[in-house]
Every structure is written in C-alpha cells, then in structure tokens.
Amino acid sequence: MTSLPLTTLLTSTNPAGFERATKHAFLKAAGQGQVATDKLSQWLAQDRLYAQAYVRFIGGLLSKLILPPCNPDSIKYRTPSTEERIFQILVDSLNNIQRELKFFDDVAMEYGLDLTAVACSPKEEPFLAPGIFAPNPITRAYIDLFMSASSPGSTLLEGLTVLFATEYVYLHAWKYAASVMATSPVTSIQPSPASFSAGAERDLDGGALRRKFIPNWSSPEFQKYVDTLRDVTDELAGRLKGAEEMERVKGKCVGWWRHILWLEERFWPEVDAP
C-alpha cells in the first residue's frame, strides 16, 4: 500500500463512496436541464458560502509553507522546489476562487438566480430557522473541515490532501454531468434565457447549468489545475521518511478522503426523478 503515490491511494479508496458522490441524481438532472431555478438557487447559495470559506482555508495553508532560500546567481538554472510549486498552486487557487465568485454573480444576474436563497420548507432544511440564510449542516461541516485541515494541528500535507480531494471529486462530479449533457438534447442555441421559448423543452433553470456552470466546472483548465494539485501533493508525500511515519500520515490522509466523499454525497440537493 505504501508504495502507491498518495493520491493514487486516495482515489482507489472507497470507490462506492466516490461513485455516490460524483453520480448523484442532482448531477444527472443538471445534465438533462431538469433542475428548477429555485432548487439551483438554493444549492448555489450554499456553494457560494463554501467558496467563501475556501479563501480562509487557502490562507491557512499558505501560512504553513516555508519557502527555501535560494542563490540569486543560480535562479536561472534551477527547477522550482516543491515548496515553490505548492506556493504557486495555492496562489492560483486564490485567483481561481476570486474569478469563481465573480462568475457566480455574473451568471446569477443573467439568469435571475438568488445567491441568498433559503430552502423552501423545513423538510428540506429542518435545522435552519425558516427564512434565515445561513450555512446548512453539510455546508457548515465543510467549513469546519476546512478550518480543521488548515489549523496548527494539521500538517501542510493533510491540508493539500483536503484541497486535492475536494477539487478532484468536484471535477469528476461535473464531468459526469457533462457526459449526461452530451447525450441529452440542448434546448436552444441562444446564449441568453431571454431567447428561450416557454415550451416544455425549455431547461428548467433557463439554461444556466448547461450553458455556464457545467462547461466551467468540467473544463480542461480545471482538469489541468487538479492535475497540478495531484503532482505537488504526491511530491510532498514522497518526502515522508520511515515506514511507520508513512503509514501513520497516509492513514490520516485516507481519513480526510473518506470524510470528503461522505460530505460531497450529501452536499448535492435531493431532486425529483424526471
């Protein structure tokens, strides 16, 4: 087991949980254009809270990073250190989330989505006071997970494991939605919901998921970012010394992976079967 790269170990652990987290009924409905605007608004409102918590999480990981000193005369001739590559991907992560938050606002404006929407009934969110916008229990659990993974009690490798795992699972979830979309009819070639007909073939969300969100979250650029996260996580894990220490640390990282799969499965809202 210990001979496997860390991320290979993670992604081969609990395949049934990974399947449930990345092939949820909500994702299938998204690919078919069958998620209603109010349901999408409620989920996006929670996803945006998740994204905002991500900023503090990345900041916590940056605070754990110690960049090595370098000789200015040799800077042209050396390859970036693992720490420098981690620094770059964390900075990229912050830039990505800044763009993502603006993307949320822009798409919400175009498609009439409410980024402060609350669940319509106590049955959907029984732990929240009616009409109060706040993280639901699963979003709160994700926020707590980010805080824990970036706390002084967690290592940089554990934090990177959480970052890789959340992004890897999210990418594959939306790649599944994209595969559903590829085999489902697109309702209109027009980019704006204003041009859609009001007939039965119209996407229930006006096209926001299939025209904006799914292409963004399943893009080659996102795949490249996740691949880089995989590389630097494996590089850092490869520096572990001693069989006992490797087993201990990898066991903790597998625990983070399992926790994320459990949360991600429950982060998707329930939808009615089409």
CYANA upper distance limits for C-alpha pairs under 8 A (distance plus 0.5 A):
  1 MET  CA      9 LEU  CA      7.89
  2 THR  CA    243 ALA  CA      8.38
  2 THR  CA    246 MET  CA      7.57
  2 THR  CA    247 GLU  CA      7.31
  4 LEU  CA      8 THR  CA      6.74
  4 LEU  CA      9 LEU  CA      6.44
  5 PRO  CA      9 LEU  CA      6.81
  5 PRO  CA    234 ASP  CA      6.39
  5 PRO  CA    237 ALA  CA      8.27
  5 PRO  CA    238 GLY  CA      8.00
  6 LEU  CA     10 LEU  CA      6.75
  6 LEU  CA    233 THR  CA      8.03
  6 LEU  CA    234 ASP  CA      6.17
  6 LEU  CA    237 ALA  CA      7.00
  6 LEU  CA    250 LYS  CA      7.48
  7 THR  CA     11 THR  CA      6.57
  7 THR  CA    161 THR  CA      8.44
  7 THR  CA    230 ARG  CA      6.85
  7 THR  CA    233 THR  CA      7.80
  7 THR  CA    234 ASP  CA      6.89
  8 THR  CA     12 SER  CA      6.61
  9 LEU  CA     13 THR  CA      6.82
  9 LEU  CA    254 VAL  CA      8.40
 10 LEU  CA    253 CYS  CA      8.25
 10 LEU  CA    254 VAL  CA      6.43
 10 LEU  CA    257 TRP  CA      6.95
 11 THR  CA     15 PRO  CA      8.09
 13 THR  CA    254 VAL  CA      8.07
 13 THR  CA    258 ARG  CA      8.41
 14 ASN  CA     18 PHE  CA      6.91
 14 ASN  CA    258 ARG  CA      7.70
 15 PRO  CA     19 GLU  CA      6.61
 16 ALA  CA     20 ARG  CA      6.85
 17 GLY  CA     21 ALA  CA      6.64
 17 GLY  CA    258 ARG  CA      8.36
 17 GLY  CA    261 LEU  CA      6.45
 17 GLY  CA    262 TRP  CA      7.49
 17 GLY  CA    265 GLU  CA      8.35
 18 PHE  CA     22 THR  CA      6.57
 18 PHE  CA    169 VAL  CA      8.05
 18 PHE  CA    261 LEU  CA      6.52
 19 GLU  CA     23 LYS  CA      6.22
 20 ARG  CA     24 HIS  CA      6.37
 20 ARG  CA    265 GLU  CA      6.47
 21 ALA  CA    169 VAL  CA      7.93
 21 ALA  CA    173 ALA  CA      7.66
 21 ALA  CA    261 LEU  CA      6.42
 21 ALA  CA    262 TRP  CA      7.87
 21 ALA  CA    264 GLU  CA      5.94
 21 ALA  CA    265 GLU  CA      4.48
 21 ALA  CA    266 ARG  CA      8.23
 22 THR  CA     27 LEU  CA      8.29
 22 THR  CA    169 VAL  CA      7.08
 22 THR  CA    170 TYR  CA      7.91
 22 THR  CA    172 HIS  CA      6.60
 22 THR  CA    173 ALA  CA      4.47
 22 THR  CA    174 TRP  CA      8.11
 22 THR  CA    176 TYR  CA      7.46
 22 THR  CA    265 GLU  CA      7.83
 23 LYS  CA     27 LEU  CA      6.86
 23 LYS  CA     28 LYS  CA      7.57
 23 LYS  CA    173 ALA  CA      6.76
 23 LYS  CA    176 TYR  CA      6.97
 23 LYS  CA    177 ALA  CA      8.41
 24 HIS  CA     28 LYS  CA      7.17
 24 HIS  CA    265 GLU  CA      7.56
 24 HIS  CA    268 TRP  CA      7.65
 25 ALA  CA     29 ALA  CA      6.65
 25 ALA  CA    270 GLU  CA      7.83
 25 ALA  CA    271 VAL  CA      7.27
 25 ALA  CA    273 ALA  CA      8.30
 26 PHE  CA     30 ALA  CA      6.54
 26 PHE  CA     35 VAL  CA      8.04
 26 PHE  CA    268 TRP  CA      6.78
 26 PHE  CA    269 PRO  CA      6.89
 26 PHE  CA    270 GLU  CA      6.93
 26 PHE  CA    271 VAL  CA      6.34
 27 LEU  CA     31 GLY  CA      6.75
 27 LEU  CA    173 ALA  CA      7.57
 27 LEU  CA    174 TRP  CA      7.59
 27 LEU  CA    176 TYR  CA      7.73
 27 LEU  CA    177 ALA  CA      5.64
 27 LEU  CA    268 TRP  CA      8.46
 28 LYS  CA     32 GLN  CA      6.87
 28 LYS  CA    176 TYR  CA      8.16
 28 LYS  CA    177 ALA  CA      6.17
 28 LYS  CA    180 VAL  CA      6.74
 29 ALA  CA     33 GLY  CA      6.65
 29 ALA  CA     34 GLN  CA      5.39
 29 ALA  CA     35 VAL  CA      6.34
 29 ALA  CA    271 VAL  CA      8.18
 29 ALA  CA    274 PRO  CA      7.95
 30 ALA  CA     34 GLN  CA      6.38
 30 ALA  CA     35 VAL  CA      6.10
 30 ALA  CA    177 ALA  CA      6.89
 30 ALA  CA    181 MET  CA      8.45
 30 ALA  CA    209 LEU  CA      6.86
 30 ALA  CA    210 ARG  CA      7.71
 31 GLY  CA    177 ALA  CA      5.16
 31 GLY  CA    178 ALA  CA      6.53
 31 GLY  CA    179 SER  CA      8.00
 31 GLY  CA    180 VAL  CA      5.48
 31 GLY  CA    181 MET  CA      4.72
 31 GLY  CA    182 ALA  CA      8.47
 31 GLY  CA    184 SER  CA      7.86
 31 GLY  CA    209 LEU  CA      8.15
 31 GLY  CA    210 ARG  CA      7.00
 31 GLY  CA    214 ILE  CA      8.30
 32 GLN  CA    180 VAL  CA      7.11
 32 GLN  CA    181 MET  CA      6.23
 32 GLN  CA    184 SER  CA      6.31
 32 GLN  CA    185 PRO  CA      8.14
 32 GLN  CA    203 ASP  CA      8.47
 33 GLY  CA    181 MET  CA      8.49
 33 GLY  CA    203 ASP  CA      5.12
 33 GLY  CA    204 LEU  CA      6.58
 33 GLY  CA    205 ASP  CA      7.56
 33 GLY  CA    207 GLY  CA      7.40
 33 GLY  CA    209 LEU  CA      7.66
 33 GLY  CA    210 ARG  CA      7.11
 34 GLN  CA    203 ASP  CA      6.68
 34 GLN  CA    204 LEU  CA      5.91
 34 GLN  CA    205 ASP  CA      7.98
 34 GLN  CA    274 PRO  CA      7.67
 35 VAL  CA     39 LYS  CA      7.00
 35 VAL  CA     40 LEU  CA      6.83
 35 VAL  CA    203 ASP  CA      8.28
 35 VAL  CA    204 LEU  CA      6.19
 35 VAL  CA    205 ASP  CA      6.57
 35 VAL  CA    271 VAL  CA      8.12
 36 ALA  CA     40 LEU  CA      6.67
 36 ALA  CA    204 LEU  CA      5.17
 36 ALA  CA    205 ASP  CA      5.50
 37 THR  CA     41 SER  CA      6.47
 37 THR  CA    113 LEU  CA      7.26
 37 THR  CA    204 LEU  CA      6.89
 37 THR  CA    205 ASP  CA      4.88
 37 THR  CA    206 GLY  CA      8.05
 38 ASP  CA     42 GLN  CA      6.72
 38 ASP  CA    113 LEU  CA      8.16
 38 ASP  CA    114 ASP  CA      8.46
 38 ASP  CA    117 ALA  CA      8.25
 39 LYS  CA     43 TRP  CA      6.85
 39 LYS  CA    269 PRO  CA      8.41
 40 LEU  CA     44 LEU  CA      6.47
 40 LEU  CA    113 LEU  CA      8.24
 40 LEU  CA    205 ASP  CA      7.81
 41 SER  CA     45 ALA  CA      6.52
 41 SER  CA    113 LEU  CA      5.90
 41 SER  CA    114 ASP  CA      5.74
 41 SER  CA    115 LEU  CA      6.49
 41 SER  CA    116 THR  CA      8.24
 41 SER  CA    117 ALA  CA      6.36
 42 GLN  CA     46 GLN  CA      7.17
 42 GLN  CA    114 ASP  CA      8.08
 42 GLN  CA    115 LEU  CA      7.80
 42 GLN  CA    116 THR  CA      7.96
 42 GLN  CA    117 ALA  CA      5.42
 42 GLN  CA    118 VAL  CA      6.17
 42 GLN  CA    119 ALA  CA      6.68
 43 TRP  CA     47 ASP  CA      6.68
 43 TRP  CA    268 TRP  CA      8.00
 43 TRP  CA    269 PRO  CA      7.29
 44 LEU  CA     48 ARG  CA      6.42
 44 LEU  CA    115 LEU  CA      6.73
 45 ALA  CA     49 LEU  CA      7.05
 45 ALA  CA    114 ASP  CA      7.79
 45 ALA  CA    115 LEU  CA      4.91
 45 ALA  CA    116 THR  CA      5.82
 45 ALA  CA    117 ALA  CA      6.52
 45 ALA  CA    118 VAL  CA      8.32
 46 GLN  CA     50 TYR  CA      6.82
 46 GLN  CA    135 PRO  CA      6.77
 46 GLN  CA    136 ASN  CA      7.81
 46 GLN  CA    139 THR  CA      6.97
 47 ASP  CA     51 ALA  CA      6.70
 47 ASP  CA    139 THR  CA      8.26
 48 ARG  CA     52 GLN  CA      6.71
 48 ARG  CA    101 LEU  CA      7.63
 48 ARG  CA    104 PHE  CA      8.15
 48 ARG  CA    115 LEU  CA      8.00
 49 LEU  CA     53 ALA  CA      6.84
 49 LEU  CA    135 PRO  CA      7.39
 49 LEU  CA    139 THR  CA      8.01
 50 TYR  CA     54 TYR  CA      6.85
 50 TYR  CA    139 THR  CA      6.83
 50 TYR  CA    142 TYR  CA      7.61
 50 TYR  CA    143 ILE  CA      7.13
 51 ALA  CA     55 VAL  CA      7.57
 51 ALA  CA     97 ILE  CA      7.28
 51 ALA  CA    101 LEU  CA      7.94
 52 GLN  CA     56 ARG  CA      8.18
 53 ALA  CA     57 PHE  CA      6.99
 53 ALA  CA    143 ILE  CA      6.47
 53 ALA  CA    146 PHE  CA      7.95
 54 TYR  CA     58 ILE  CA      6.68
 54 TYR  CA     97 ILE  CA      8.33
 54 TYR  CA    143 ILE  CA      8.41
 54 TYR  CA    146 PHE  CA      7.63
 55 VAL  CA     59 GLY  CA      6.76
 55 VAL  CA     94 LEU  CA      7.02
 55 VAL  CA     97 ILE  CA      7.90
 56 ARG  CA     60 GLY  CA      6.68
 56 ARG  CA    147 MET  CA      8.39
 57 PHE  CA     61 LEU  CA      6.98
 57 PHE  CA    146 PHE  CA      5.95
 57 PHE  CA    147 MET  CA      6.81
 57 PHE  CA    149 ALA  CA      8.28
 57 PHE  CA    150 SER  CA      6.38
 58 ILE  CA     62 LEU  CA      6.72
 58 ILE  CA     90 LEU  CA      6.97
 58 ILE  CA     93 SER  CA      7.96
 58 ILE  CA     94 LEU  CA      7.55
 58 ILE  CA    150 SER  CA      8.28
 59 GLY  CA     63 SER  CA      6.85
 60 GLY  CA     64 LYS  CA      7.27
 60 GLY  CA    150 SER  CA      5.42
 60 GLY  CA    151 SER  CA      7.45
 61 LEU  CA     65 LEU  CA      7.27
 61 LEU  CA     90 LEU  CA      8.37
 61 LEU  CA    150 SER  CA      6.14
 61 LEU  CA    156 LEU  CA      6.80
 61 LEU  CA    159 GLY  CA      6.94
 61 LEU  CA    160 LEU  CA      8.27
 62 LEU  CA     87 PHE  CA      7.50
 62 LEU  CA     90 LEU  CA      7.53
 64 LYS  CA    155 THR  CA      8.24
 64 LYS  CA    156 LEU  CA      6.56
 65 LEU  CA     83 GLU  CA      7.40
 65 LEU  CA     87 PHE  CA      7.86
 65 LEU  CA    156 LEU  CA      7.75
 66 ILE  CA     83 GLU  CA      7.48
 67 LEU  CA     83 GLU  CA      6.19
 67 LEU  CA     84 GLU  CA      6.88
 68 PRO  CA     81 SER  CA      8.35
 68 PRO  CA     83 GLU  CA      7.81
 70 CYS  CA     74 SER  CA      8.29
 70 CYS  CA     75 ILE  CA      7.68
 71 ASN  CA     75 ILE  CA      6.94
 74 SER  CA     78 ARG  CA      7.12
 80 PRO  CA     84 GLU  CA      6.26
 80 PRO  CA     85 ARG  CA      6.84
 81 SER  CA     85 ARG  CA      6.79
 82 THR  CA     86 ILE  CA      6.65
 82 THR  CA    232 VAL  CA      7.16
 82 THR  CA    235 GLU  CA      7.23
 82 THR  CA    236 LEU  CA      7.37
 83 GLU  CA     87 PHE  CA      6.57
 84 GLU  CA     88 GLN  CA      6.72
 85 ARG  CA     89 ILE  CA      6.79
 85 ARG  CA    232 VAL  CA      7.34
 86 ILE  CA     90 LEU  CA      6.64
 86 ILE  CA    232 VAL  CA      6.69
 87 PHE  CA     91 VAL  CA      6.71
 88 GLN  CA     92 ASP  CA      6.58
 89 ILE  CA     93 SER  CA      6.54
 89 ILE  CA    225 TYR  CA      8.46
 89 ILE  CA    228 THR  CA      7.97
 89 ILE  CA    229 LEU  CA      7.52
 90 LEU  CA     94 LEU  CA      6.95
 91 VAL  CA     95 ASN  CA      6.85
 92 ASP  CA     96 ASN  CA      6.49
 93 SER  CA     97 ILE  CA      6.71
 94 LEU  CA     98 GLN  CA      6.73
 95 ASN  CA     99 ARG  CA      6.86
 96 ASN  CA    100 GLU  CA      6.52
 97 ILE  CA    101 LEU  CA      6.58
 98 GLN  CA    102 LYS  CA      7.04
 99 ARG  CA    103 PHE  CA      6.53
100 GLU  CA    104 PHE  CA      6.68
101 LEU  CA    105 ASP  CA      6.97
102 LYS  CA    106 ASP  CA      6.63
103 PHE  CA    107 VAL  CA      6.58
104 PHE  CA    108 ALA  CA      6.44
105 ASP  CA    109 MET  CA      6.61
105 ASP  CA    115 LEU  CA      8.42
106 ASP  CA    110 GLU  CA      6.78
107 VAL  CA    111 TYR  CA      6.49
107 VAL  CA    113 LEU  CA      8.17
107 VAL  CA    208 ALA  CA      7.60
107 VAL  CA    212 LYS  CA      7.86
108 ALA  CA    112 GLY  CA      5.96
108 ALA  CA    113 LEU  CA      4.89
108 ALA  CA    114 ASP  CA      7.08
108 ALA  CA    115 LEU  CA      7.63
109 MET  CA    113 LEU  CA      7.14
110 GLU  CA    192 SER  CA      8.08
110 GLU  CA    193 PRO  CA      8.50
111 TYR  CA    192 SER  CA      8.42
111 TYR  CA    193 PRO  CA      7.13
111 TYR  CA    205 ASP  CA      8.27
111 TYR  CA    206 GLY  CA      7.19
111 TYR  CA    207 GLY  CA      8.46
111 TYR  CA    208 ALA  CA      6.86
116 THR  CA    133 PHE  CA      6.84
117 ALA  CA    133 PHE  CA      7.45
118 VAL  CA    131 GLY  CA      6.83
118 VAL  CA    132 ILE  CA      7.37
118 VAL  CA    133 PHE  CA      6.12
118 VAL  CA    134 ALA  CA      8.50
119 ALA  CA    124 GLU  CA      6.53
119 ALA  CA    125 GLU  CA      6.52
119 ALA  CA    131 GLY  CA      8.36
120 CYS  CA    124 GLU  CA      7.51
121 SER  CA    125 GLU  CA      7.26
121 SER  CA    126 PRO  CA      8.30
121 SER  CA    130 PRO  CA      8.00
122 PRO  CA    126 PRO  CA      4.87
122 PRO  CA    127 PHE  CA      8.07
122 PRO  CA    128 LEU  CA      7.97
122 PRO  CA    130 PRO  CA      7.46
125 GLU  CA    136 ASN  CA      7.51
127 PHE  CA    136 ASN  CA      7.97
127 PHE  CA    137 PRO  CA      7.86
128 LEU  CA    132 ILE  CA      7.42
128 LEU  CA    134 ALA  CA      8.10
128 LEU  CA    136 ASN  CA      7.40
135 PRO  CA    139 THR  CA      5.87
135 PRO  CA    140 ARG  CA      5.96
136 ASN  CA    140 ARG  CA      6.51
137 PRO  CA    141 ALA  CA      6.57
138 ILE  CA    142 TYR  CA      6.75
138 ILE  CA    263 LEU  CA      7.05
138 ILE  CA    266 ARG  CA      7.38
138 ILE  CA    267 PHE  CA      6.59
139 THR  CA    143 ILE  CA      6.75
139 THR  CA    267 PHE  CA      7.63
140 ARG  CA    144 ASP  CA      6.63
141 ALA  CA    145 LEU  CA      6.56
141 ALA  CA    263 LEU  CA      8.24
142 TYR  CA    146 PHE  CA      6.75
142 TYR  CA    263 LEU  CA      7.76
143 ILE  CA    147 MET  CA      6.80
144 ASP  CA    148 SER  CA      6.60
145 LEU  CA    149 ALA  CA      6.52
146 PHE  CA    150 SER  CA      6.71
146 PHE  CA    162 VAL  CA      8.35
147 MET  CA    151 SER  CA      6.49
148 SER  CA    153 GLY  CA      8.22
148 SER  CA    154 SER  CA      7.58
149 ALA  CA    154 SER  CA      6.09
149 ALA  CA    155 THR  CA      8.25
149 ALA  CA    158 GLU  CA      6.94
149 ALA  CA    159 GLY  CA      5.49
149 ALA  CA    162 VAL  CA      7.51
150 SER  CA    154 SER  CA      6.75
150 SER  CA    155 THR  CA      8.25
150 SER  CA    156 LEU  CA      8.16
150 SER  CA    159 GLY  CA      6.29
154 SER  CA    158 GLU  CA      6.67
154 SER  CA    159 GLY  CA      7.48
155 THR  CA    159 GLY  CA      6.90
156 LEU  CA    160 LEU  CA      6.64
157 LEU  CA    161 THR  CA      6.55
157 LEU  CA    233 THR  CA      7.30
157 LEU  CA    236 LEU  CA      7.17
157 LEU  CA    237 ALA  CA      7.26
158 GLU  CA    162 VAL  CA      6.86
158 GLU  CA    252 LYS  CA      8.09
158 GLU  CA    253 CYS  CA      6.43
158 GLU  CA    256 TRP  CA      8.29
159 GLY  CA    163 LEU  CA      6.76
160 LEU  CA    164 PHE  CA      6.45
160 LEU  CA    229 LEU  CA      8.28
160 LEU  CA    233 THR  CA      6.58
161 THR  CA    165 ALA  CA      6.41
161 THR  CA    233 THR  CA      7.19
161 THR  CA    253 CYS  CA      6.84
161 THR  CA    256 TRP  CA      7.92
161 THR  CA    257 TRP  CA      8.10
162 VAL  CA    166 THR  CA      6.57
162 VAL  CA    253 CYS  CA      8.48
162 VAL  CA    256 TRP  CA      6.90
162 VAL  CA    257 TRP  CA      7.54
162 VAL  CA    260 ILE  CA      8.24
163 LEU  CA    167 GLU  CA      6.76
163 LEU  CA    229 LEU  CA      8.44
164 PHE  CA    168 TYR  CA      6.31
164 PHE  CA    226 VAL  CA      7.28
164 PHE  CA    229 LEU  CA      6.27
164 PHE  CA    230 ARG  CA      6.89
164 PHE  CA    233 THR  CA      8.12
165 ALA  CA    169 VAL  CA      6.53
165 ALA  CA    257 TRP  CA      6.71
165 ALA  CA    260 ILE  CA      7.60
166 THR  CA    170 TYR  CA      6.57
166 THR  CA    260 ILE  CA      7.20
167 GLU  CA    171 LEU  CA      6.49
167 GLU  CA    226 VAL  CA      6.97
168 TYR  CA    172 HIS  CA      6.79
168 TYR  CA    226 VAL  CA      6.66
169 VAL  CA    173 ALA  CA      6.57
169 VAL  CA    261 LEU  CA      8.22
169 VAL  CA    264 GLU  CA      8.38
170 TYR  CA    174 TRP  CA      6.89
170 TYR  CA    217 TRP  CA      8.35
171 LEU  CA    175 LYS  CA      6.60
171 LEU  CA    217 TRP  CA      6.75
171 LEU  CA    218 SER  CA      6.39
171 LEU  CA    222 PHE  CA      7.77
171 LEU  CA    223 GLN  CA      7.60
172 HIS  CA    176 TYR  CA      6.66
172 HIS  CA    218 SER  CA      8.08
173 ALA  CA    177 ALA  CA      7.04
174 TRP  CA    178 ALA  CA      6.53
174 TRP  CA    214 ILE  CA      6.58
174 TRP  CA    217 TRP  CA      6.40
174 TRP  CA    218 SER  CA      5.93
175 LYS  CA    179 SER  CA      6.68
175 LYS  CA    214 ILE  CA      8.34
175 LYS  CA    217 TRP  CA      8.13
175 LYS  CA    218 SER  CA      5.50
176 TYR  CA    180 VAL  CA      6.87
177 ALA  CA    181 MET  CA      6.66
177 ALA  CA    214 ILE  CA      7.44
178 ALA  CA    182 ALA  CA      6.63
178 ALA  CA    214 ILE  CA      6.69
178 ALA  CA    215 PRO  CA      7.75
178 ALA  CA    218 SER  CA      7.38
179 SER  CA    183 THR  CA      7.29
180 VAL  CA    184 SER  CA      6.83
181 MET  CA    185 PRO  CA      7.93
181 MET  CA    186 VAL  CA      8.28
181 MET  CA    210 ARG  CA      7.67
187 THR  CA    196 PHE  CA      8.46
187 THR  CA    201 GLU  CA      6.55
187 THR  CA    202 ARG  CA      6.22
187 THR  CA    203 ASP  CA      7.10
188 SER  CA    196 PHE  CA      7.12
188 SER  CA    202 ARG  CA      8.43
190 GLN  CA    195 SER  CA      6.96
190 GLN  CA    196 PHE  CA      7.99
191 PRO  CA    211 ARG  CA      7.60
192 SER  CA    196 PHE  CA      7.98
192 SER  CA    207 GLY  CA      8.44
193 PRO  CA    206 GLY  CA      5.64
193 PRO  CA    207 GLY  CA      6.96
196 PHE  CA    202 ARG  CA      7.17
196 PHE  CA    206 GLY  CA      7.91
197 SER  CA    202 ARG  CA      6.96
198 ALA  CA    202 ARG  CA      6.86
202 ARG  CA    206 GLY  CA      7.25
202 ARG  CA    207 GLY  CA      8.41
203 ASP  CA    207 GLY  CA      5.90
205 ASP  CA    209 LEU  CA      7.73
207 GLY  CA    211 ARG  CA      6.10
207 GLY  CA    212 LYS  CA      8.22
208 ALA  CA    212 LYS  CA      5.90
208 ALA  CA    213 PHE  CA      6.98
209 LEU  CA    213 PHE  CA      5.21
209 LEU  CA    214 ILE  CA      6.07
210 ARG  CA    214 ILE  CA      6.00
210 ARG  CA    215 PRO  CA      7.54
211 ARG  CA    215 PRO  CA      7.26
212 LYS  CA    216 ASN  CA      6.74
213 PHE  CA    217 TRP  CA      6.60
214 ILE  CA    218 SER  CA      6.51
215 PRO  CA    219 SER  CA      6.28
216 ASN  CA    222 PHE  CA      8.35
217 TRP  CA    222 PHE  CA      7.20
218 SER  CA    222 PHE  CA      7.13
218 SER  CA    223 GLN  CA      7.77
219 SER  CA    223 GLN  CA      6.89
220 PRO  CA    224 LYS  CA      6.62
221 GLU  CA    225 TYR  CA      6.82
222 PHE  CA    226 VAL  CA      6.79
223 GLN  CA    227 ASP  CA      6.65
224 LYS  CA    228 THR  CA      6.77
225 TYR  CA    229 LEU  CA      6.85
226 VAL  CA    230 ARG  CA      6.71
227 ASP  CA    231 ASP  CA      6.81
228 THR  CA    232 VAL  CA      6.85
229 LEU  CA    233 THR  CA      6.56
230 ARG  CA    234 ASP  CA      6.67
231 ASP  CA    235 GLU  CA      6.62
232 VAL  CA    236 LEU  CA      6.65
233 THR  CA    237 ALA  CA      6.66
234 ASP  CA    238 GLY  CA      6.43
235 GLU  CA    239 ARG  CA      7.43
236 LEU  CA    240 LEU  CA      8.10
240 LEU  CA    245 GLU  CA      7.60
240 LEU  CA    246 MET  CA      6.44
241 LYS  CA    245 GLU  CA      7.06
241 LYS  CA    246 MET  CA      7.17
242 GLY  CA    246 MET  CA      6.64
243 ALA  CA    247 GLU  CA      6.68
244 GLU  CA    248 ARG  CA      6.72
245 GLU  CA    249 VAL  CA      6.61
246 MET  CA    250 LYS  CA      6.39
247 GLU  CA    251 GLY  CA      6.38
248 ARG  CA    252 LYS  CA      6.96
249 VAL  CA    253 CYS  CA      6.82
250 LYS  CA    254 VAL  CA      6.63
251 GLY  CA    255 GLY  CA      6.84
252 LYS  CA    256 TRP  CA      7.02
253 CYS  CA    257 TRP  CA      6.83
254 VAL  CA    258 ARG  CA      6.72
255 GLY  CA    259 HIS  CA      6.70
256 TRP  CA    260 ILE  CA      6.73
257 TRP  CA    261 LEU  CA      6.83
258 ARG  CA    262 TRP  CA      6.79
259 HIS  CA    263 LEU  CA      6.77
260 ILE  CA    264 GLU  CA      6.40
261 LEU  CA    265 GLU  CA      6.72
262 TRP  CA    266 ARG  CA      7.25
263 LEU  CA    267 PHE  CA      6.53
264 GLU  CA    268 TRP  CA      7.42
